[in-house]
Amino acid sequence: MANCGEKISNTCPDKTEAVCVYYDGERSEKSSIVGNCAITVEAVIEDIYDLYDVTIADIDTSELGFDYIEYRDKKVKTVLLQFEEELGNLNDRVKYLEDTINTLLP
């Protein structure tokens, strides 16, 4: 492990493969690991990476266009805040139009 820094995990005298270390902690409901068999750290880490990849793909905003909203950036939080802002603006406009129509009607 060249250039891994002086992390605690890199200062152990002996190397232990993740496939040889058992995990007895909690698992997410989204975990693909099922059953109560002996679960290794290797399986848990692979499961976490799979969940991470799915999560990143699910929150990807790179395909959003600029047709209706000009995004400040395409981070999920920013996109959601701009959606909320735009919905508020549209709601205000609809209310204004409704009020205007109501004043014109007998």
Summary of the structure (lengths in Angstrom):
residues: 106
radius of gyration: 25.6
end to end distance: 81.2
largest distance: 87.9
contacts: 179
relative contact order: 0.07
helix: 50%
strand: 4%
